[in-house]
Amino acid sequence: MRPDDWYLTDDLDAFLTRARDFLHSRPALHTVPLTVTESLRTRGMQVYGDEATPYFGVLERDGEVRAAYFRTPPHPLVVTPLTPEEADSLALHLAGQGHPLPGVNGEHATVAALAEAWERHTGAPATLHGRHRLYRLGELTEPGPVPEGRPRIAGTTDRAQLARWYDEFAHAVGEARAAQDAEEWADARIAYGGVTLWEAPDGTPLSMAGVTPQVAGQIRVAPVYTPSHLRARGYAGAVTAEVSRAARAAGADEVLLFTDLANPTSNALYQRIGYRPVADFAVYDFGNGAGS
């Protein structure tokens, strides 16, 4: 396999024309490319940062797309599952483009192979940053006992609260820079009812769970956040169950979420609600080298 088997573009429409059927063929494993490209399509190419233009790529053989990747600077590359041979050819392809590459995010075996190939071809050290697990909702189970309070879809009056919690969430999961501007994120989610709050009987917000728009029959729950002083009271489980139920009611074929494998509490909670493992993912950071 050759590096020039990969097609590179900064034209989102051209990328989706080539990759749409491939991405829709495995909506769970491709949930991040599906949701991110939908945000870029509907909200503009700078929604995840204006450092540089996003770019996209596909691997084509015999007229068929076999894999895809994208990057929204300053964030890491995101790639669909690859064989070791495909990972090696992608490393050579990317190194040849001369783009700075801070890291990669994707299915665990894929990014481990890509990190090894990138290090070998460029001399840039690769370090495991974190591991995550993708879950799919099976039979929804109320986490119980349900805490006092009720769910409520966030509205315009909640904008400041959502933005503050989004920033707190980003720092809590180790993202020094959030994927989007917090206020812009809040506006976008409010516009389609994409955040549900669990509020106390007096109306005080206690926890939130967001959902992505439905694309290719899948909706992903993200983010789920409870301020530290309100945790271990059942709010996160209650609000996650609520948005999961609503996603099913909206017609989603698959309801998905990611967890940090370093957090056993959240992994156990989501499994109690009815989420079942699909695949493990990882993020690698790349240091400086000839290709970075």
Secondary structure, 3 states (H helix, E strand, C coil): CCHHHEEEECCHHHHHHHHHHHHHHCCCCCHHHHHHHHHHHHHCCCCCCCCCCCEEEEEEECCEEEEEEEECCCCCEEECCCCHHHHHHHHHHHHHHCCCCCEEEEEHHHHHHHHHHHHHHHCCCEEEEEEEEEEEECCCCCCCCCCCCEEEECCHHHHHHHHHHHHHHHHHCCCCCCCCCHHHHHHHHHHCCCEEEEECCCCCEEEEEEECCCECCEEEEEEEECCHHHCCCCHHHHHHHHHHHHHHHCCCCEEEEEEECCCHHHHHHHHHHCEEEEEEEEEEEECCCCCC
